[in-house]
Amino acid sequence: MKNKIFMYLFIFALLLILFQYMSSKRIFESYEAKLKKLEAKEVVFKDSILKLQDENFDLKLFNMEYNDDALDYFEDQGINSLELIPFIKDELYKLNVYEGDDHPIVPYASMTGNKMMINNIRLLNHKWLIANFSDGKYWGEILVSYELINGKELKFSLDDYTLYR
């Protein structure tokens, strides 16, 4: 009788071990499949990151903040370029406050009754900037030369412009 109990316990233990082995094997295979999918996604994400880094590098090409020659031009004159960039942008944005229909630098009058306003500015280098403008319906871009006089005063001059419809 004792032998039969041990035999039944042995068979029960064997079935329990077999069940756990099969269950663990399925869980392991499931995790392995998930891991392969995640590794494939990681490759795609790494490619996306590299593409975005290339695009970011291209965007820095025509940006005064990353143009060492343009920054050195002002620093050689004793002007702090970190303070100069916001100063130039602020001075151009101040031109948005004007009387009448004609913007001081935008060559188009508004066709909607709203004022033409400069919206975004990108300083290209120590001499030029590009800006876009809009009256709410019509928009365009301007290329502007600027000159810093005595390190305190800016002189803007319109070089080229376009209007989109």
C-alpha positions in Angstrom: 0.0 0.0 0.0 2.8 2.3 0.9 4.4 1.6 -2.5 1.2 2.5 -4.4 0.9 5.8 -2.5 4.5 6.7 -3.4 3.8 5.6 -7.0 0.7 7.9 -7.2 2.6 10.7 -5.6 5.5 10.2 -8.0 3.1 10.2 -11.0 1.3 13.3 -9.6 4.6 15.1 -9.1 5.7 14.1 -12.6 2.4 15.4 -14.2 2.8 18.7 -12.1 6.3 19.2 -13.3 5.3 18.4 -16.9 2.4 21.0 -16.7 4.7 23.6 -15.3 7.3 22.9 -18.0 4.8 23.3 -20.8 3.3 26.5 -19.2 6.8 28.0 -18.7 7.7 27.1 -22.3 4.7 28.9 -23.7 5.3 32.0 -21.5 9.0 32.0 -22.5 8.1 31.8 -26.2 5.6 34.6 -25.8 8.2 36.8 -24.2 10.7 35.9 -26.9 8.2 36.9 -29.6 7.5 40.2 -27.8 11.2 40.9 -27.4 11.8 40.4 -31.2 9.0 42.8 -32.0 10.4 45.4 -29.6 13.9 44.9 -31.1 12.4 45.6 -34.5 10.7 48.7 -33.3 14.0 49.8 -31.7 15.7 49.7 -35.0 12.9 51.8 -36.6 13.1 54.3 -33.8 16.9 54.6 -34.0 16.5 55.2 -37.8 13.9 57.9 -37.0 16.2 59.5 -34.4 19.1 59.6 -36.9 16.8 61.2 -39.6 15.6 63.8 -37.1 19.2 64.6 -36.1 20.0 65.2 -39.7 17.0 67.5 -40.1 17.9 69.3 -37.0 21.5 69.8 -38.3 20.1 71.2 -41.6 17.9 73.6 -39.7 20.9 74.9 -37.8 22.7 75.9 -41.1 20.9 79.2 -41.6 20.5 80.2 -38.0 22.7 82.9 -36.4 22.6 81.2 -33.0 24.7 78.4 -34.5 26.8 80.5 -37.0 30.1 81.0 -35.3 31.4 83.5 -37.9 28.3 85.7 -37.4 28.6 85.5 -33.6 32.3 86.3 -33.8 31.6 89.3 -36.0 29.6 90.9 -33.1 31.9 89.7 -30.3 34.9 91.2 -32.1 33.0 94.5 -31.8 32.5 93.9 -28.1 28.8 93.1 -28.4 27.3 90.3 -26.4 25.6 88.1 -29.0 23.4 86.4 -26.5 21.7 89.7 -25.7 21.8 90.9 -29.3 19.6 88.2 -30.9 16.6 88.9 -28.7 17.3 92.7 -29.1 17.1 92.4 -32.9 13.9 90.4 -32.7 12.3 92.8 -30.3 13.1 95.8 -32.4 11.6 94.2 -35.4 8.5 93.1 -33.5 8.2 96.8 -32.2 7.5 97.7 -35.8 4.2 95.9 -35.5 2.9 98.9 -33.5 2.2 101.5 -36.1 -0.4 104.0 -37.1 -2.2 104.0 -40.4 -2.4 101.2 -43.0 1.2 100.9 -44.1 3.6 98.7 -42.0 7.0 100.3 -41.7 8.8 97.4 -43.3 6.2 95.1 -44.9 5.6 96.4 -48.4 1.9 95.3 -48.6 -1.1 97.0 -47.1 -3.7 94.7 -45.5 -6.5 93.6 -47.7 -8.8 92.4 -44.8 -9.0 95.5 -42.6 -6.6 93.9 -40.1 -3.0 95.2 -39.7 -0.1 93.4 -41.3 2.0 91.9 -38.5 5.4 90.3 -38.5 4.9 86.8 -36.9 8.2 84.9 -36.9 11.8 85.9 -37.4 14.9 83.9 -38.2 18.2 85.6 -38.0 20.3 84.1 -40.8 23.7 85.7 -40.0 25.2 89.1 -38.9 23.6 90.9 -41.9 20.3 89.3 -42.9 17.1 88.0 -41.4 14.0 86.5 -42.8 10.5 87.0 -41.4 7.0 86.1 -42.2 4.0 88.4 -42.0 0.2 88.1 -42.1 -3.0 90.0 -41.8 -5.0 87.0 -40.9 -5.9 85.9 -44.4 -2.9 86.8 -46.6 0.7 86.1 -45.7 4.1 86.4 -47.0 7.8 86.6 -46.3 10.4 89.3 -46.3 14.2 89.3 -46.5 15.6 92.1 -44.5 19.1 93.5 -44.1 20.0 95.0 -40.7 22.8 97.1 -39.4 23.7 97.7 -35.8 24.8 101.3 -35.4 27.0 102.2 -32.4 25.9 98.9 -30.7 22.6 100.4 -29.7 20.5 101.3 -32.7 19.2 99.1 -35.5 18.6 100.1 -39.1 16.4 97.7 -41.2 16.3 97.7 -44.9 13.9 95.6 -47.0 15.8 93.5 -49.6 13.1 91.2 -51.0 9.6 90.1 -50.3 6.8 87.8 -51.5 3.1 87.5 -50.9 1.1 84.3 -51.0 -2.6 84.1 -51.8 
